[in-house]
Amino acid sequence: MIQERMRQVRERMDVSCKKGSRDPSDVVLIAVSKTKPVEMLMEAYQAGARDFGENKVQELVEKSDVLPKDIRWHMIGHLQRNKVKYLIGRVWMIHSVDSLRLAEEISREAVKKQTTVNILIEVNVAREESKFGVMAEDAENLIREISVLPGVYVKGLMTIAPYVEDAEKNRKYFACLKQLAVDIERKNIDNVSMNFLSMGMTADYWVAVEEGASFVRVGTGIFGERDYGA
Ligand SMILES: *Cc1c(COP(=O)(O)O)cnc(C)c1O
């Protein structure tokens, strides 16, 4: 089941790569495995998944302890500063940095552990009240402030688009994130690159790929509906 769903998602990504003149090797499928048991992650692993996304620190830590070591773990959820220390050294990329204080904490822990951490800046392109993320017009300033911190490297941008039935409605937000990345890249800020765009979920990942996504974060489309319990 998981294998078949992954095949379908990959197929749809390939179609979008053709449409958007993208090289398929530039687009990585992140299997968003939050709330799912390790057995299901293992099934996805056996079907070729090597990038997994989680939104809770404890869950990421527990799963990464028992699953194969060649998995790249992505922290995609809102992150509290007091939990940063558990992630450093485990996580391949943190997608959800939207404040200087959080970046400072990541930097401190990275230096302490003598390592470096790659991060993306979460941007609230749709300006939704309920969402985390920096406003587009504030992104450059935040990135400039983070760029001087030791041990932490800004590698691109991430957005969580609104929930929509019609994926086409989010195309403008994906294009907006891409344009913002192009604009920031042009500023040539030291230690900053805009190589990665994390955008697109089950409801709209194929549109995001057409608009330039380098990571799509697909949960339900691979693992089925989530049960958050009572
Ligand atoms: C849960 C989650 C996803 C995956 O959502 P689906 O709709 O199940 O694909 C993607 N990104 C983030 C940040 C999430 O929290």
The ligand as an ORCA input file, in Angstrom:
! r2SCAN-3c Opt
* xyz 0 1
  C       1.761     17.372      8.412
  C       2.576     18.267      7.572
  C       2.754     18.017      6.193
  C       2.089     16.855      5.457
  O       0.729     17.059      5.340
  P      -0.175     16.134      4.371
  O      -1.314     16.997      4.008
  O      -0.550     14.946      5.168
  O       0.667     15.781      3.207
  C       3.569     18.872      5.485
  N       4.180     19.917      6.067
  C       4.040     20.181      7.367
  C       4.744     21.353      7.954
  C       3.234     19.384      8.169
  O       3.096     19.659      9.483
*
